[in-house]
Amino acid sequence: MSRPLFLRIVNALGQWSDYFTPKVDAVNRQGLSPLQKCTAAIRQLATGSAADELDEYLKIGETTAMEAMKNFVKGVIDIFGDKYLRRPTVEDTERLLKVGETRGFPGMFGSVDCMHWQWERCPTAWKGQFTRGDQKVPTMILEAVASHDLWIWHAFFGVAGSNNDINVLNQSSLFINELKGQAPRVQYMVNGNQHNIGYYLADGIYPEWAVFVKSIRMPISEKDKLYAEKQEGARKDIERAFGVLRRRFSILKRPARLYDRDQLRDIVLACVILHNMIVEDEKEEDIEENLDLNVAASSATVQEPENSPDENVSFDRVLEKDTHIRDRSAHFRLKNDLVEHIWNKFGPT
């Protein structure tokens, strides 16, 4: 994290709460500065160190360091959550679709997957519902959607680790805006056919819905092999995002040592927000030039949402949207069109 970004966060937290402002005690002694408290919080997030390891480095006690981290993550979510955990706007959607088209996937928003975080302090009575056979230890699950630039557009955390990705999907808010008609409307052409709903790249466990594009498990023809190669290569965006997120915030690589699930959720969401802030801060202007975004013409059109956030939506309309999202026939039509499109675009001439 760059120094200007760190100071921006410190100043914003100082305006958010008196906890991050300089104070003087009854005998006129200066208390801990906001820089000490924010540094203690970020050190715990970035290195995964215990709170009592900071007493000599920052002259701050274990209890105060834990309190600083809890207040820090709450402040980051309250101040920056609306911007850095937002769903894609019309402008964001246009850019994502243009990037997807240059990579051979018109209509693609990004990649979706789940990540486990070990919960060391899970109560003994809960361990059965938080443990899955392949994990061996109690965990909680983070569902996320990431784009090519590692920006995380959706983060849903807190489901017990015994669940699989489908169970997490059924509990998350990934498609809540689409169901309410509050997501940007998309139209794009693939292999000469029009499609009216965007999609995410997913692995094999996800259902065969119109909003998911999966690989071909055992490709036989050259077309299927090329499609599987491109799909699996592009889907690694979410795996890269998880890897970078864990590397930047090592607290997510180590077992969680807190008892409260809400506090763990705040930590994960704050790490995602800080990750997006760093991505924005480090983004180079030529990233779009490297993807030839100024050269390639997009066949997709993006329009404003049907309904505003304050507008009530009828239940019948929600059911109609849900039917479109879960349409298996649309899933296979889109997949066949993408196989032909990728073959025509990247196949041998």
C-alpha positions in Angstrom: 0.0 0.0 0.0 1.4 3.4 -1.0 1.9 6.1 1.6 -0.7 8.5 0.1 -3.3 5.7 0.1 -2.5 4.9 3.7 -2.8 8.5 4.8 -6.0 8.8 2.9 -7.4 6.0 4.9 -6.1 7.4 8.2 -7.6 10.8 7.5 -11.0 9.3 6.5 -11.1 7.2 9.7 -10.3 10.4 11.8 -13.4 12.0 10.4 -15.5 8.8 10.9 -14.8 8.3 14.6 -13.2 10.0 17.6 -11.4 6.7 18.2 -9.0 7.6 15.4 -8.3 11.2 16.6 -5.4 12.3 18.9 -6.4 12.5 22.6 -5.0 13.7 25.9 -5.6 12.0 29.2 -6.4 13.6 32.6 -2.7 14.3 33.4 -2.1 15.9 30.0 -0.3 13.0 28.4 -0.6 12.4 24.7 -2.4 9.1 23.9 -1.9 6.8 21.0 -1.9 8.5 17.6 -4.2 7.5 14.7 -1.1 6.4 12.8 -0.2 3.9 15.5 -3.7 2.5 15.7 -4.1 2.2 11.9 -0.6 0.7 11.6 -1.3 -1.9 14.2 -4.5 -2.8 12.4 -2.9 -3.1 9.0 0.1 -5.0 10.4 -2.3 -7.7 11.8 -4.2 -7.9 8.5 -1.1 -7.9 6.3 1.2 -10.2 8.3 -1.4 -12.3 10.3 0.7 -11.5 13.4 -0.7 -11.8 16.9 -1.8 -8.6 18.6 0.9 -9.0 21.4 3.7 -9.0 18.8 3.2 -5.2 18.3 3.9 -4.0 21.8 7.6 -3.4 21.3 7.3 -2.2 17.7 4.4 0.2 18.1 4.3 0.7 21.9 0.7 -0.6 21.9 -0.8 -3.3 24.1 -2.4 -6.5 23.0 -6.0 -5.5 24.0 -5.6 -2.0 22.4 -4.2 -3.6 19.2 -7.2 -5.9 18.9 -9.6 -3.0 19.6 -7.8 -0.9 16.9 -8.2 -3.7 14.3 -11.9 -4.2 15.0 -12.6 -0.5 14.8 -10.4 -0.2 11.7 -12.3 -2.8 9.7 -15.7 -1.4 10.7 -14.5 2.1 9.6 -13.2 0.8 6.3 -16.5 -0.9 5.5 -18.6 2.1 6.5 -16.5 4.7 4.6 -15.3 2.9 1.5 -17.7 -0.1 1.2 -20.2 1.7 -1.1 -17.5 2.5 -3.7 -15.1 -0.4 -3.4 -17.7 -3.2 -2.9 -20.1 -1.9 -5.5 -21.8 -3.9 -8.1 -20.8 -2.9 -11.7 -22.4 0.3 -12.9 -23.3 0.9 -16.6 -19.8 2.2 -17.3 -18.2 -0.7 -15.4 -20.3 -3.2 -17.3 -19.4 -1.6 -20.7 -15.7 -1.9 -19.9 -16.0 -5.5 -18.6 -17.9 -6.6 -21.7 -15.3 -5.0 -23.9 -12.5 -6.8 -22.1 -14.4 -10.1 -22.3 -14.9 -9.7 -26.1 -11.2 -9.1 -26.7 -10.5 -12.4 -24.9 -13.1 -14.3 -26.9 -16.0 -14.2 -24.5 -18.6 -11.6 -25.4 -21.0 -10.9 -22.6 -18.6 -12.0 -19.8 -18.6 -10.1 -16.5 -15.8 -12.1 -14.8 -15.2 -15.3 -13.0 -16.9 -16.7 -9.9 -15.6 -19.2 -7.3 -15.3 -19.8 -3.5 -12.4 -19.7 -1.0 -12.2 -21.3 2.4 -10.8 -19.7 5.5 -9.9 -21.9 8.5 -11.6 -21.0 11.7 -9.3 -22.1 14.6 -11.6 -20.9 17.4 -14.7 -22.6 16.0 -16.8 -23.8 19.0 -16.7 -27.6 19.5 -20.4 -27.9 19.1 -20.3 -26.3 15.7 -17.4 -28.1 14.2 -19.5 -30.7 12.4 -21.4 -28.1 10.3 -18.2 -26.0 9.6 -16.0 -29.0 8.5 -16.0 -30.6 5.0 -14.2 -33.8 4.2 -11.7 -32.3 1.8 -10.8 -29.5 4.2 -10.4 -31.6 7.5 -10.7 -28.4 9.6 -13.6 -26.0 10.4 -13.7 -23.2 7.7 -15.9 -20.4 6.5 -16.4 -19.7 2.8 -15.9 -16.5 0.8 -17.7 -16.4 -2.6 -16.3 -13.8 -5.0 -16.4 -12.5 -8.5 -13.3 -11.0 -10.0 -12.4 -9.5 -13.4 -9.1 -9.5 -15.4 -7.6 -6.7 -13.4 -8.1 -8.6 -10.1 -10.9 -6.2 -9.0 -13.4 -8.1 -6.8 -16.9 -7.1 -7.7 -18.8 -9.3 -5.4 -17.9 -10.7 -2.0 -20.2 -12.9 0.2 -18.7 -14.4 3.4 -19.9 -16.4 6.3 -21.4 -19.7 5.0 -20.3 -22.7 7.0 -17.4 -24.7 5.5 -19.4 -27.9 5.2 -21.3 -26.4 2.2 -20.3 -26.7 -1.4 -20.2 -23.9 -4.0 -23.9 -24.5 -5.0 -25.1 -24.2 -1.4 -23.2 -20.9 -1.1 -24.7 -19.7 -4.4 -28.2 -20.3 -3.1 -27.6 -18.2 0.0 -25.6 -15.3 -1.6 -26.8 -12.1 -3.2 -25.0 -12.5 -6.4 -28.1 -12.2 -8.6 -30.2 -10.0 -6.3 -29.9 -7.0 -8.6 -30.8 -9.0 -11.7 -33.9 -10.4 -9.9 -35.0 -6.9 -8.9 -34.3 -5.5 -12.4 -31.7 -3.1 -10.9 -28.7 -4.4 -12.9 -27.6 -2.9 -16.3 -29.4 -4.5 -19.2 -27.1 -6.2 -21.7 -27.4 -7.3 -25.3 -24.6 -8.9 -27.3 -24.0 -11.1 -30.3 -22.3 -14.4 -30.3 -21.9 -16.5 -33.5 -24.6 -14.3 -35.1 -27.1 -15.0 -32.3 -28.4 -12.4 -29.8 -28.2 -13.0 -26.1 -29.8 -10.8 -23.4 -28.1 -11.8 -20.2 -24.4 -11.5 -19.1 -22.6 -14.5 -17.6 -19.7 -15.5 -15.4 -17.0 -18.1 -16.1 -17.4 -21.0 -13.5 -16.0 -24.4 -12.8 -17.8 -27.7 -13.2 -19.7 -27.7 -9.9 -21.9 -24.7 -10.8 -25.3 -25.4 -12.2 -26.1 -25.2 -15.9 -27.8 -21.8 -15.8 -27.8 -19.1 -18.5 -25.6 -16.9 -16.3 -22.7 -19.5 -16.1 -20.3 -20.7 -18.8 -18.4 -23.8 -17.9 -15.6 -25.7 -19.5 -15.9 -29.0 -21.3 -14.8 -31.8 -19.1 -13.5 -34.2 -21.7 -13.1 -32.4 -25.0 -12.7 -34.5 -28.0 -12.9 -32.3 -31.1 -10.4 -29.6 -31.8 -13.1 -27.0 -31.4 -14.0 -28.2 -27.9 -10.3 -28.4 -26.9 -9.7 -24.8 -28.0 -12.8 -23.6 -26.1 -11.8 -25.5 -23.0 -8.3 -24.0 -23.1 -9.6 -20.5 -23.5 -12.3 -20.9 -20.8 -10.0 -22.4 -18.2 -7.4 -19.8 -19.0 -9.8 -16.9 -18.5 -11.4 -18.4 -15.4 -8.0 -18.2 -13.6 -8.7 -14.6 -13.0 -10.6 -15.5 -9.8 -7.9 -17.9 -8.7 -5.3 -15.1 -9.2 -7.5 -12.7 -7.3 -7.7 -15.1 -4.3 -3.9 -15.6 -4.4 -3.2 -11.9 -4.5 -5.7 -11.3 -1.7 -4.1 -13.9 0.5 -0.6 -12.7 -0.2 -1.5 -9.1 0.6 -3.4 -10.0 3.7 -1.7 -13.0 5.3 -4.4 -13.1 8.0 -6.5 -15.0 5.5 -3.8 -17.6 5.0 -3.6 -18.3 8.7 -6.3 -19.8 10.9 -8.7 -17.2 12.2 -8.2 -16.7 15.9 -11.4 -14.7 16.7 -14.6 -16.2 18.1 -17.2 -13.8 16.7 -18.4 -14.7 13.2 -19.5 -11.1 12.6 -16.0 -9.8 13.3 -14.5 -12.4 11.0 -16.9 -11.2 8.3 -15.8 -7.6 8.8 -12.2 -8.6 8.5 -12.8 -10.4 5.2 -14.8 -7.6 3.7 -12.3 -5.0 4.8 -9.5 -6.9 3.2 -11.5 -7.1 -0.1 -12.1 -3.3 0.1 -8.4 -2.6 0.8 -7.5 -5.0 -2.0 -9.7 -3.0 -4.5 -8.3 0.3 -3.3 -4.7 -1.0 -3.9 -5.7 -2.3 -7.3 -7.1 1.1 -8.2 -4.1 2.9 -6.8 -1.6 0.7 -8.7 -3.6 0.4 -12.0 -1.6 1.6 -14.9 -3.2 3.7 -17.7 -1.9 1.4 -20.4 -3.6 -1.8 -19.1 -6.5 -1.2 -21.5 -4.1 -0.5 -24.3 -2.4 -3.8 -23.7 -5.8 -5.5 -24.2 -6.4 -3.5 -27.4 -9.6 -2.0 -25.9 -9.2 1.1 -28.1 -9.0 -1.0 -31.3 -11.6 -3.8 -30.8 -15.2 -2.8 -31.4 -17.7 -4.2 -29.0 -20.9 -5.8 -30.2 -22.6 -5.4 -26.8 -25.0 -2.7 -25.8 -25.6 -1.7 -22.2 -28.6 0.2 -21.0 -29.8 1.6 -17.7 -31.5 -0.8 -15.3 -35.2 -1.3 -15.6 -36.0 -0.3 -12.0 -34.4 2.1 -9.6 -33.3 0.9 -6.1 -36.3 2.6 -4.5 -38.8 1.1 -6.8 -40.9 -1.9 -5.7 -40.8 -4.9 -7.9 -43.7 -7.4 -8.3 -43.1 -11.0 -7.2 -44.2 -12.2 -10.6 -41.5 -10.2 -12.3 -38.9 -11.6 -9.9 -40.0 -15.1 -10.7 -39.8 -14.3 -14.4 -36.2 -13.1 -14.0 -35.3 -16.1 -12.0 -36.6 -18.4 -14.7 -34.4 -16.6 -17.3 -31.4 -17.0 -15.0 -31.9 -20.7 -14.5 -32.7 -21.5 -18.1 -30.7 -24.6 -19.1 -31.6 -24.4 -22.8 -30.1 -20.8 -22.9 -27.0 -22.2 -21.2 -26.4 -24.8 -23.9 -27.2 -22.3 -26.7 -24.7 -19.8 -25.4 -22.1 -22.5 -24.8 -22.4 -23.8 -28.4 -22.3 -20.3 -29.8 -19.1 -19.6 -27.8 -17.5 -22.8 -29.0 -18.1 -21.7 -32.6 -17.1 -18.1 -31.9 -13.8 -19.0 -30.3 -13.0 -21.4 -33.1 -13.6 -18.7 -35.7 -11.7 -16.1 -33.7 -8.6 -18.1 -32.5 -8.8 -21.4 -34.5 -6.5 -22.2 -37.5 -7.1 -20.2 -40.6 
